[in-house]
Amino acid sequence: MIKLFRNIRQDLLAEGKTTKYLKYAIGEIILVVIGILIALQINNWNDLRKEQSKEQKILMELQSQFKDNLDQLENKIQQRNLIIKGSKKVLELMDTKKVVPMDTLTAILSPIILSPTFDPIDNEIMTAENLQLIKNDSLRHYLNTFSSGIVDFKDQESEWVDIYRNIIVEHLIDLGISRNVQMSFFLNSDNLAYVNDKSMIEEINLTGSKSLPAVEDILSDKKLEGILANAVFLNISLNWESEGYRKKIKTILNLIENEIE
């Protein structure tokens, strides 16, 4: 093709047709420019297609990640609801001076040994480079701001974990009901939503203690009353925070779904 153009130019010059030569040369330049522009456009299309393909892959990975985050968060909310419900019920028994069988009391009290914490999946997907490929401005904003506040939230969660480890465990032992509360916990399927393989529970193979304090003594224990009141207020507060994150995750999932082709 280049040789053909060169021959045409040489023929025009040899014939002294300068004007036609100039017109032809300009036309040739225009054709070359158009060819370059077409090549650049094709290259841009290829780059855009690659970016769109990468964006779709990132979106699908984010969708899976945030579905897992939502499942985990809802499980933690459910566990806290069990703590709140059980604590309120025992406080009610304390207030009304109603005596119930020890097995009933330890079953109601058993969720107190739960210590749920929300640990959102943290991997290499949500890098600045990957997020820049997401065209939806709202989605990119929610993803960029998702982690803000998580540190404060986890600090609040750690308050309850510290209470469980440093106060509740020790006090249940002091009261003489730790073994029975633990057994009641594992006998109640509502407490075990976080356990994937429930057959492992059979490995415990223990029974409750036969030497127990009087139910009246447990229900009149002021330290236990304080622990339960704290359990209600703190876990309700954590669930309020969790509801905010649940709404944010659902918004992110809806935005991702709208962007996936």
Secondary structure as UniProt FT lines:
FT   HELIX           2..14
FT   TURN            15..16
FT   HELIX           18..96
FT   HELIX           102..109
FT   HELIX           110..113
FT   HELIX           128..131
FT   TURN            132..133
FT   HELIX           137..145
FT   TURN            146..149
FT   HELIX           150..163
FT   HELIX           164..168
FT   HELIX           169..175
FT   HELIX           178..187
FT   HELIX           189..192
FT   TURN            193..194
FT   HELIX           198..203
FT   HELIX           215..219
FT   HELIX           222..259
//
